[in-house]
Amino acid sequence: ERRTVDIMLDRPASRIHVIKNFINPEECAAMTDAAATSLHRATVADGTGGHQFSEHRKAMQAGIKVKWYKEKDGDAIARLSRRVYDYNNHVLGLNIGEHGQEDLMSIQYFGRGENDTSPDRYTPHCDGECLGLPHKSGTRMATMIMYW
């Protein structure tokens, strides 16, 4: 299936692609439903390989395990996850398989009202060192932010 892709940044160590209609309402609802029972206060990396709470991050998060055995039945989350892998492999020229990878992560921003002077939101960041060096094997390579 073809989608419109706007390339906002394309550097060897960082790329930003905006993909129109990447996720559909059914897939979004499936993600929301799967996360609902395990949402908890989001954490940030603590610099030692662990996680900690931050007053600057007010979001809720939940990991979502992909039931790959349901992919052949058209499971919405497995279908979406396959699309994520296919797109990343296409753009990065890799052949990353689904096994051994991180779970999907649902991050839900609730805010504190329209007068909030510092609302919670996604901000660009490095998941590792921000030195502009090539990707280190065995670490996170890509982040996809999807919303409907």
WOQUI-V422645 format. One record per residue. N is the residue number from 1. RES is the residue in three letters. PSI is psi in whole degrees, 0 to 359 (999 if undefined). D_CENTER is the distance of its C-alpha to the mean C-alpha in whole Angstrom. Layout:
[[N & RES & PSI & D_CENTER] [N & RES & PSI & D_CENTER]]
This chain:
[[1 & GLU & 131 & 21] [2 & ARG & 143 & 21] [3 & ARG & 155 & 19] [4 & THR & 130 & 19] [5 & VAL & 124 & 17] [6 & ASP & 122 & 18] [7 & ILE & 110 & 18] [8 & MET & 328 & 18] [9 & LEU & 134 & 18] [10 & ASP & 87 & 19] [11 & ARG & 159 & 20] [12 & PRO & 323 & 20] [13 & ALA & 357 & 18] [14 & SER & 133 & 15] [15 & ARG & 142 & 14] [16 & ILE & 115 & 13] [17 & HIS & 134 & 13] [18 & VAL & 117 & 13] [19 & ILE & 116 & 14] [20 & LYS & 136 & 16] [21 & ASN & 40 & 16] [22 & PHE & 322 & 13] [23 & ILE & 143 & 12] [24 & ASN & 170 & 15] [25 & PRO & 322 & 17] [26 & GLU & 316 & 17] [27 & GLU & 321 & 14] [28 & CYS & 315 & 13] [29 & ALA & 321 & 16] [30 & ALA & 319 & 15] [31 & MET & 314 & 12] [32 & THR & 315 & 13] [33 & ASP & 317 & 16] [34 & ALA & 328 & 15] [35 & ALA & 337 & 13] [36 & ALA & 320 & 17] [37 & THR & 348 & 19] [38 & SER & 17 & 17] [39 & LEU & 136 & 15] [40 & HIS & 166 & 17] [41 & ARG & 132 & 17] [42 & ALA & 151 & 14] [43 & THR & 170 & 15] [44 & VAL & 160 & 14] [45 & ALA & 143 & 16] [46 & ASP & 3 & 19] [47 & GLY & 352 & 20] [48 & THR & 13 & 22] [49 & GLY & 356 & 19] [50 & GLY & 194 & 19] [51 & HIS & 155 & 17] [52 & GLN & 161 & 19] [53 & PHE & 152 & 19] [54 & SER & 136 & 19] [55 & GLU & 341 & 21] [56 & HIS & 350 & 19] [57 & ARG & 112 & 16] [58 & LYS & 2 & 17] [59 & ALA & 166 & 14] [60 & MET & 149 & 14] [61 & GLN & 158 & 11] [62 & ALA & 135 & 11] [63 & GLY & 145 & 10] [64 & ILE & 114 & 11] [65 & LYS & 133 & 13] [66 & VAL & 127 & 13] [67 & LYS & 81 & 17] [68 & TRP & 331 & 18] [69 & TYR & 345 & 21] [70 & LYS & 359 & 21] [71 & GLU & 318 & 19] [72 & LYS & 341 & 23] [73 & ASP & 3 & 24] [74 & GLY & 20 & 21] [75 & ASP & 130 & 19] [76 & ALA & 319 & 16] [77 & ILE & 319 & 13] [78 & ALA & 320 & 14] [79 & ARG & 315 & 15] [80 & LEU & 316 & 12] [81 & SER & 319 & 10] [82 & ARG & 319 & 13] [83 & ARG & 320 & 13] [84 & VAL & 311 & 9] [85 & TYR & 315 & 12] [86 & ASP & 315 & 14] [87 & TYR & 314 & 13] [88 & ASN & 318 & 12] [89 & ASN & 320 & 15] [90 & HIS & 311 & 17] [91 & VAL & 320 & 16] [92 & LEU & 354 & 16] [93 & GLY & 35 & 19] [94 & LEU & 181 & 18] [95 & ASN & 59 & 19] [96 & ILE & 128 & 16] [97 & GLY & 168 & 16] [98 & GLU & 335 & 15] [99 & HIS & 135 & 17] [100 & GLY & 7 & 16] [101 & GLN & 167 & 12] [102 & GLU & 153 & 10] [103 & ASP & 163 & 10] [104 & LEU & 153 & 7] [105 & MET & 126 & 6] [106 & SER & 122 & 7] [107 & ILE & 124 & 8] [108 & GLN & 123 & 12] [109 & TYR & 123 & 14] [110 & PHE & 335 & 17] [111 & GLY & 179 & 19] [112 & ARG & 23 & 23] [113 & GLY & 166 & 25] [114 & GLU & 343 & 26] [115 & ASN & 11 & 28] [116 & ASP & 122 & 25] [117 & THR & 344 & 26] [118 & SER & 71 & 22] [119 & PRO & 153 & 20] [120 & ASP & 139 & 16] [121 & ARG & 163 & 14] [122 & TYR & 133 & 11] [123 & THR & 138 & 13] [124 & PRO & 141 & 12] [125 & HIS & 169 & 13] [126 & CYS & 136 & 13] [127 & ASP & 349 & 12] [128 & GLY & 216 & 15] [129 & GLU & 141 & 19] [130 & CYS & 66 & 19] [131 & LEU & 0 & 22] [132 & GLY & 14 & 21] [133 & LEU & 162 & 22] [134 & PRO & 158 & 20] [135 & HIS & 139 & 18] [136 & LYS & 130 & 19] [137 & SER & 138 & 19] [138 & GLY & 3 & 17] [139 & THR & 170 & 14] [140 & ARG & 134 & 11] [141 & MET & 333 & 11] [142 & ALA & 150 & 8] [143 & THR & 130 & 5] [144 & MET & 128 & 4] [145 & ILE & 120 & 5] [146 & MET & 139 & 7] [147 & TYR & 160 & 10] [148 & TRP & 999 & 14]]
